[in-house]
Amino acid sequence: MARWPFGPPNAGIALDLAGAPPSLDELRALVEERWKALPRLTQTLVAPGGARTGLAWWTGRHRWARRDGHGLAQQIDSADLTLRDAVRQWFHTPFPADRPPWSLHLLRGAAEGEFSLLFRMHHSLLDGRSLTTLLRALFSSCSASRP
């Protein structure tokens, strides 16, 4: 897990995997099934300013807000990029303000018969232990691949 020091407050973890990659639809369905009970993954991070109440108003800090109707599968994509190229590109890119601050990218591997997954997030979404638990929940007894 790494936090990119020069740019948006992004952090993430990469998995290099051997075998045939799951299809994008399979990965999306797996995420929807295994992470659906985690409300933080559907919330957006609201910057200070505007109409705020409670502790967020008093402290002047970011706060989490519900995003009704935002499906987890919308946060998952694939790209014909290597892990190195994806990290170079996406860790310099802020998350859109109207979406939860995380994404899961299915990438081609460095060699034939390999693929990578890159989970990118705002640094305040999860800590390293929580991220490990989240990925373990995603891949436990998954036959498509084993991290």
N, C-alpha and C positions, 0 to 999 in steps of 0.2 A: 504494500500500500504506500502511496506517495502523495504528497501535496505539492502542487506545482508552485514554486516560490515567486515567479515573476508573471503575474497576471491575475485573472479572476480567482476567487477562493475555491478552486476545484481540487478535489482529491479523488483517488480511485484505486482500483486494483485490476490487474490483468491476469488472465488465465491462458496459458498455452496448452492446448489439448491435442491429443492424437486421436485419429479415427475420422469417420465421416461426420461432418458437422450436421446438427439438426437443421431442419428447414426453419425459416423465419416464423412461419405459422406455428410450428411445433414449439419453438422457444417462447413465443408470445402466449400460447395456451398454457404452457408450464408455469410461466410467471403469473398469469392471471389466477391459476389454480392454487399455487403455493404461497403467494404473497397477498392474496385478497383480504386477509384479516389484519393487514398492517396499514392503518389509516395515515400514518405520516408519509407514506409513499405516494399519496394522492393530494397532498397539501402543497401550497406554494409558499414561498418565503417573501413576505411583504416588507419593503424597505421603509425606514422611518419617514414620516411626513403624512399628510392627508389626515383623514378622520380616523383616529385611534382612541381606544378606551382602555381602562384598566392599567395594568403594569406597563404595557407597551407605550402608552402615552407618557407615563411618568419617567420611564428610563430612556426614552428616545431610541430604542433599539429595534432591530428587525423582529418580526413575529411570524408565526405560522398561521395560515388561513386555509380553511377547507375549500376544496375544489370539487363540488358535486358533479358527478357525471364524467369525471376524467378517468378513463380506463388505463390500467397499468400497461396494457399492450401498446399504447400510443408512445410509450417511452423507449420502445425497443426497435432497433433498425439493423440493417446490415450494410456493409460497404466493402467495395473491392479495394481495401487498403490493408497494408500490413500493420501490425501493432505499432511499430515505430512511427509510421506515417500518421496513424490515427492519434497517437499521443501528441505528436508535434502539432497537429491541426486542432484537436478538440480541447486540449488543456489551455489554449489561449482564447477559447471562445466562451463567453458568459452564457449561462442558461437563459432562455426566454423568460420574461417576467410572468407570463400567463400560464406557465407549465411547472409542474413539480421539478425541483432542481436535481434531477438525476437522469441517467440514460444508460442503457445496456446495448452495446454494439457487438454484433457478430461479424468477425473479420476473417479474411483468408489467412491461412497460416504461412509461416516462413518457408515451409517445404510442402511437397505433395503429401497428402494424408494427414495434414495438421490444420487446425483452425485456432482462433483466439477469441476470447470474450473480454471486452473492456467495460467495466462498470465504472462510470464517471458520476460524481456527485458533488454537491456543495459541501464544503468541509463541516458544516454544522448539522448535516442530516444524520450521519452515523459515525461512530468511532470504529476503530479497527476491529474490536471484538464483535461489535454488532454487525459489521459488514461480513465477517467470517460466518457468523450465525445465519445471516440472511442467505448467503451463498450455499451454505450447507443445507438449508431448508429447500433451496431450489434443486440441488443435485442429489439429494439422498434418494437412493434406489432408482436413479434415472438411468435407463439403459442406453440412451443416445451417446453419453460420454461420461467420463469420470475425471474430475479435476485432479 
